[in-house]
Amino acid sequence: MYRVWNYLSEYSLLLILGALLALGWANIDYDSYHHFVEYPLWDHAPIGYLHDGYRTLTLHYLVNDLLMAMFFAIAGKEVWEAIALKDGSLRGKKALTPLIATSGGMFGPIAVYLGLALLMGTDTYQAVANGWAIPTATDIAFSYLIGRLIFGAGHPAVGFLLLLAIADDAAGLIILAVFYPSGELAPEWLLLSLAAAVVVFFAFNSIPRRLDRHKQHRPNSTWMREKLGVWPYVIAGCLSWYGFMRAGIHPALGLLPIVPTIPHADRAFGIFAEAERHLTDLLNTLEHAMKGPVEVVLLFFGLANAGVLFNAVGDATWLVLAGLLVGKPLGIFIMGWIAAKPMGLGLPKGMGLPDLLVLGFVAAIGFTVSLFIASVAFDPGQVQDAAKMGALLSFGAAIVAFGAAAIFKIEKISGNDD
């Protein structure tokens, strides 16, 4: 995924464009906007929202449930490499402090969100409680951009932020899978996803590599790559996605079981690393091929999900913002301090506790994943729109982060690519 500047221009700016178009359209003609988003592309379809015993494929379902699977597959690839590869960024002692800080960045927002909801009364709590996961998200691209602007590319806090954001993504994927089912649970359908992953891994990855042991030219693996390419994994991905949909688990996560089965490089250079563009293993090749489609998907994701009225601000808006702007920085700081000081794990050399607090504000930009969770946590209506407004307004965390950096006199450390 190359450098952050390319990533933002190719991915996130299109997402912002889609969100701005949605906001403008919804506030000019709310009815026509929702007619567009919920337009039935195919009645009695094999996939889609289930109503009265049959499924309807709408534009919203196509974007959120089907096409966003590619976005989460890319996120899953980064998480898997960070955990599974020998030099993965979430392995070893170096990752312990960021991982512990991440736990604070998850539980802090939940505690603030639900605690304040309780104080608002039973009716409010019951209306908004299911949105507890919305403020746990960190938008990795925008947070990384703000982190670089505040700390500079050479500051150790930037690497700490990346580790935290990747771990946050991993936790977010688990939360989506476990706590936000897309329908009535039918876990037996997960056997289809498991079978697809097992078959494609052994038949097209593991067995050819075993047969190629001590053979310099790797004839079996080469034949698989040249003759079959990505198609076995594409077919397995479709089967896995369908298994997730029928199992009642959000199908946008349906490609995740296939990601670890794809032949990959022995090492990862890390998200936003320039060297990533030179990796030619099948996993990175497939990721590069998905770049263009995902650009368009994120444009439509913003368009299909950010269309809320400006007067939609409500209790859920303030709860989401409080969870992100108060709960996440405090949670990251407290748990990071516990890991660094009482537990003796320390912080990266050159990084202090003020940096950790400012970093917590940077990580409070929820946006993409917060918007996604808001769309699945609530049914369409006033509460969902209010929660989405909170996700959109979480960009305000960048202003708070710059203010905190000025107060604590954070010293910017430039890197070679600034």
C-alpha positions in Angstrom: 0.0 0.0 0.0 2.9 2.2 -0.7 3.3 5.6 1.0 0.7 7.3 3.1 0.3 10.2 0.6 -0.4 7.9 -2.3 -2.8 5.9 -0.1 -4.7 8.9 0.9 -5.0 10.3 -2.6 -6.0 7.0 -4.1 -8.3 5.7 -1.3 -9.4 8.2 1.4 -9.9 11.3 -0.7 -12.4 9.4 -2.8 -14.1 8.3 0.3 -14.3 11.9 1.5 -15.7 12.9 -1.9 -18.4 10.2 -1.7 -19.3 11.4 1.9 -19.5 15.0 0.8 -21.7 14.2 -2.2 -24.0 12.1 0.1 -24.2 14.9 2.7 -25.0 17.5 0.0 -27.5 15.3 -1.8 -29.4 14.2 1.4 -29.7 17.8 2.6 -31.0 19.0 -0.8 -33.4 16.1 -1.6 -33.5 13.5 1.2 -36.1 11.3 -0.4 -34.4 11.0 -3.8 -31.1 10.2 -2.0 -32.6 7.3 -0.1 -34.5 6.1 -3.1 -31.1 5.9 -4.9 -29.3 4.1 -2.0 -32.1 1.6 -1.4 -33.0 1.0 -5.0 -33.8 -2.7 -5.6 -31.3 -3.9 -8.2 -32.7 -7.4 -8.1 -35.8 -8.8 -6.4 -35.8 -12.5 -5.4 -32.0 -12.5 -5.7 -29.7 -15.2 -4.3 -28.0 -12.5 -2.2 -29.3 -9.4 -0.5 -31.4 -8.2 2.4 -33.9 -10.9 3.5 -37.6 -9.7 3.6 -40.7 -12.0 3.8 -38.8 -15.1 2.8 -36.9 -13.7 -0.2 -33.8 -11.6 -0.8 -33.5 -8.2 -2.5 -30.2 -6.9 -3.8 -30.1 -3.1 -3.3 -27.3 -0.7 -4.0 -26.6 -0.3 -0.2 -26.2 -4.1 0.2 -24.0 -4.3 -2.9 -21.7 -1.7 -1.5 -21.7 -2.5 2.3 -22.0 -6.3 2.3 -20.4 -7.4 -0.9 -17.9 -4.9 -2.3 -16.6 -3.7 1.1 -15.4 -7.3 1.5 -12.4 -6.2 -0.6 -11.6 -3.3 1.7 -11.7 -5.6 4.8 -9.6 -8.2 3.0 -6.8 -5.6 2.6 -7.2 -4.7 6.3 -7.1 -8.4 7.2 -4.0 -8.9 5.1 -2.1 -6.2 7.1 -3.3 -7.7 10.4 -2.4 -11.2 9.4 1.1 -10.3 8.2 1.7 -8.3 11.4 0.7 -11.4 13.5 1.9 -14.4 11.5 5.1 -13.5 9.7 8.4 -13.9 11.6 9.2 -10.2 11.5 5.5 -9.1 12.0 5.0 -5.8 13.7 2.7 -7.3 16.3 5.1 -10.0 17.4 7.6 -10.0 20.2 8.1 -7.7 23.2 8.2 -4.5 21.0 4.5 -4.9 20.4 3.4 -5.4 24.0 3.1 -1.8 25.0 1.1 -0.8 21.8 -1.1 -3.9 22.3 -1.9 -3.1 25.9 -2.5 0.6 24.9 -4.9 -0.7 22.2 -6.9 -2.5 24.9 -7.4 0.8 26.6 -8.3 2.4 23.3 -11.1 -0.2 23.0 -12.4 -0.4 26.6 -12.1 3.4 27.3 -14.6 4.4 24.5 -17.0 1.6 25.5 -17.0 2.7 29.1 -17.5 6.4 28.3 -20.2 5.6 25.7 -22.3 3.3 27.8 -21.6 5.2 31.1 -22.9 8.5 29.6 -25.8 6.7 28.0 -26.8 5.3 31.4 -26.7 8.8 32.9 -29.0 10.0 30.1 -31.7 7.6 31.3 -33.1 4.2 30.6 -34.9 5.1 27.4 -31.8 6.7 25.9 -29.6 3.8 27.0 -31.9 1.2 25.4 -32.0 3.2 22.2 -28.3 3.7 21.7 -26.7 0.8 23.6 -26.1 -1.3 20.5 -23.7 1.3 19.2 -21.1 0.7 21.9 -18.5 -0.4 19.3 -18.7 2.7 17.1 -16.2 4.8 19.0 -13.7 1.9 19.3 -12.6 2.3 15.7 -9.4 4.1 14.5 -9.2 5.2 10.9 -5.7 4.0 10.1 -5.0 6.2 7.0 -6.2 9.5 8.4 -4.7 8.9 11.9 -1.4 8.1 10.2 -1.5 11.3 8.2 -2.3 13.5 11.2 0.3 11.6 13.2 3.0 12.4 10.6 2.0 16.0 10.5 2.2 16.4 14.3 5.2 14.1 15.1 7.1 14.0 11.8 7.9 10.8 9.9 11.0 10.1 12.0 9.3 10.2 15.5 8.9 6.8 17.2 5.3 7.8 18.1 4.4 7.3 14.4 5.5 3.7 14.4 3.7 3.2 17.8 0.5 4.6 16.2 0.7 2.2 13.3 1.1 -0.8 15.6 -1.9 0.5 17.7 -4.0 1.1 14.6 -3.3 -2.4 13.1 -4.2 -4.0 16.5 -7.3 -1.9 16.6 -8.3 -3.1 13.2 -7.9 -6.7 14.3 -10.1 -6.1 17.3 -12.6 -4.3 15.2 -12.9 -7.2 12.8 -13.5 -9.6 15.7 -16.2 -7.3 17.1 -18.0 -7.1 13.8 -18.0 -10.8 13.4 -19.1 -11.7 16.9 -21.4 -8.9 18.0 -23.0 -7.6 14.8 -24.5 -10.5 12.9 -26.3 -9.7 9.7 -29.1 -12.1 10.2 -30.3 -15.1 12.1 -27.2 -17.2 13.0 -26.7 -20.5 11.1 -23.1 -21.4 12.0 -23.2 -24.6 10.0 -22.7 -22.5 6.9 -19.3 -21.5 8.2 -18.2 -25.0 7.2 -18.4 -23.9 3.6 -16.0 -21.0 4.4 -13.7 -23.4 6.3 -13.8 -26.0 3.5 -13.0 -23.4 0.8 -10.0 -22.1 2.8 -8.6 -25.6 3.6 -9.0 -26.9 0.1 -7.5 -23.9 -1.7 -4.6 -23.7 0.8 -3.6 -27.4 0.5 -4.4 -28.0 -3.2 -2.9 -24.8 -4.6 -0.4 -23.6 -2.1 0.9 -26.1 0.5 1.1 -29.3 -1.6 2.8 -27.7 -4.7 5.4 -26.1 -2.3 6.1 -29.5 -0.7 6.5 -31.1 -4.1 9.0 -28.4 -5.0 11.3 -29.0 -2.1 14.9 -29.1 -3.2 13.9 -28.1 -6.7 15.4 -24.7 -7.6 12.9 -23.8 -10.4 9.8 -24.8 -8.3 8.0 -26.3 -11.3 4.7 -27.1 -9.5 4.3 -23.7 -7.8 5.3 -22.0 -11.0 2.7 -23.9 -13.0 0.0 -23.0 -10.5 1.1 -19.3 -10.6 1.3 -19.1 -14.4 -1.6 -21.3 -15.4 -4.2 -20.7 -12.7 -3.1 -17.4 -11.1 -5.5 -15.9 -8.6 -8.6 -17.8 -9.9 -8.6 -20.6 -7.3 -8.5 -18.0 -4.5 -11.2 -15.8 -6.2 -13.5 -18.9 -6.3 -12.7 -19.8 -2.7 -13.3 -16.2 -1.7 -16.8 -16.3 -3.4 -17.6 -19.5 -1.5 -16.4 -18.2 1.8 -18.3 -14.9 1.3 -21.5 -16.9 0.6 -20.9 -19.0 3.7 -20.6 -15.9 5.9 -23.8 -14.5 4.4 -25.8 -17.6 5.0 -24.2 -18.1 8.5 -25.6 -14.7 9.5 -22.1 -13.2 10.1 -21.6 -9.9 8.3 -20.5 -11.0 4.8 -18.2 -8.0 4.4 -15.8 -10.1 6.5 -16.3 -13.2 4.2 -12.9 -13.0 2.5 -10.8 -13.0 5.7 -10.5 -16.8 5.9 -9.0 -16.9 2.4 -6.3 -14.3 3.0 -3.9 -16.6 5.0 -4.2 -19.3 2.3 -2.7 -17.2 -0.5 1.1 -17.6 -1.2 2.9 -14.7 0.4 6.4 -13.2 0.9 8.5 -14.4 3.8 8.5 -10.9 5.3 6.3 -7.8 5.4 7.8 -4.3 5.2 4.7 -2.8 6.9 1.7 -0.8 5.8 2.6 2.4 3.9 6.2 1.1 3.3 7.6 2.0 -0.1 9.2 -1.5 -0.4 5.7 -3.1 -0.5 5.3 -2.1 -4.1 8.2 -4.3 -5.1 6.8 -7.5 -3.6 5.6 -9.9 -6.3 4.2 -12.7 -4.3 0.6 -13.7 -5.1 -0.8 -12.1 -2.0 0.7 -8.7 -2.7 0.0 -9.0 -6.5 -3.7 -9.6 -5.6 -3.7 -6.7 -3.3 -2.3 -4.4 -5.9 -4.9 -5.6 -8.4 -7.6 -4.8 -6.0 -6.4 -1.2 -5.6 -8.4 0.3 -8.4 -11.7 -1.4 -7.6 -11.4 -0.5 -3.9 -10.9 3.1 -4.8 -14.3 3.1 -6.5 -15.8 1.0 -3.7 -14.8 3.6 -1.0 -16.3 6.3 -3.2 -19.6 4.5 -3.2 -19.3 3.5 0.5 -19.1 7.2 1.4 -22.0 8.0 -1.0 -24.2 5.1 0.3 -23.6 5.7 4.1 -22.9 9.4 4.8 -26.2 10.9 3.6 -27.6 12.3 6.8 -29.3 15.5 7.5 -27.4 18.3 9.2 -30.1 18.4 11.9 -29.6 14.6 12.6 -27.3 15.5 15.6 -28.7 13.7 18.7 -27.7 11.7 21.8 -25.9 9.1 19.7 -23.8 11.8 18.1 -22.5 13.1 21.4 -22.0 9.6 22.8 -19.9 8.6 19.8 -17.8 11.8 20.0 -17.4 11.4 23.8 -16.3 7.8 23.3 -13.7 8.8 20.7 -12.5 12.2 22.0 -12.5 11.3 25.7 -12.6 7.6 26.2 -10.1 6.6 23.5 -7.3 9.1 24.5 -7.7 8.4 28.2 -7.9 4.6 27.6 -4.7 4.6 25.5 -2.9 6.8 27.9 -3.8 4.9 31.1 -3.1 1.5 29.7 0.0 2.7 27.8 1.3 4.2 31.1 0.5 0.9 33.0 2.4 -1.1 30.4 5.4 1.4 30.2 5.8 2.1 33.9 4.3 -0.3 36.4 4.8 -3.3 34.1 8.2 -2.1 33.1 7.7 -2.6 29.3 8.7 0.9 28.5 8.0 3.1 25.5 10.0 3.3 22.3 13.2 5.3 22.7 12.6 9.0 22.2 8.9 8.8 23.1 7.4 10.1 26.3 4.1 10.2 28.1 3.0 13.5 26.6 3.6 11.9 23.1 1.4 9.0 24.2 -1.5 11.3 25.2 -1.3 13.3 22.0 -1.2 10.0 20.1 -4.4 9.0 21.8 -6.2 12.0 20.4 -4.8 11.2 16.9 -6.2 7.7 17.2 -9.6 9.1 18.0 -10.4 9.7 14.3 -12.9 6.9 13.7 -14.5 7.8 10.3 -14.4 4.8 7.9 -14.9 1.9 10.3 -17.0 3.9 12.8 -19.3 4.8 9.9 -19.5 1.2 8.9 -20.3 0.0 12.4 -23.0 2.7 12.7 -24.6 1.3 9.6 -24.9 -2.2 11.1 -25.5 -1.3 14.7 -28.8 0.5 14.1 -31.7 0.2 11.8 -32.1 3.1 9.4 -33.6 6.0 11.2 -32.9 8.9 13.6 -30.6 7.0 15.9 -28.5 5.6 13.0 -28.2 9.0 11.4 -27.2 10.6 14.7 -24.5 7.9 15.2 -23.2 8.4 11.7 -23.0 12.1 12.3 -20.7 11.3 15.3 -18.5 9.2 13.1 -18.3 12.0 10.5 -17.5 14.7 13.1 -14.7 12.5 14.6 -12.4 14.4 12.2 -12.5 17.0 15.0 -10.1 14.8 16.8 -7.4 16.1 14.5 -8.0 19.7 15.7 -7.8 18.5 19.3 -4.6 16.5 18.6 -2.9 19.6 17.1 -4.0 21.6 20.1 -2.7 19.1 22.6 0.6 18.9 20.6 1.0 22.7 21.0 0.2 22.6 24.7 2.7 19.8 25.4 5.3 21.3 22.9 5.7 18.1 20.9 8.9 18.2 18.9 8.5 17.2 15.3 11.2 14.8 14.0 11.6 14.7 10.3 12.2 11.6 8.3 13.8 11.0 4.9 10.5 11.0 3.1 8.9 14.1 4.6 
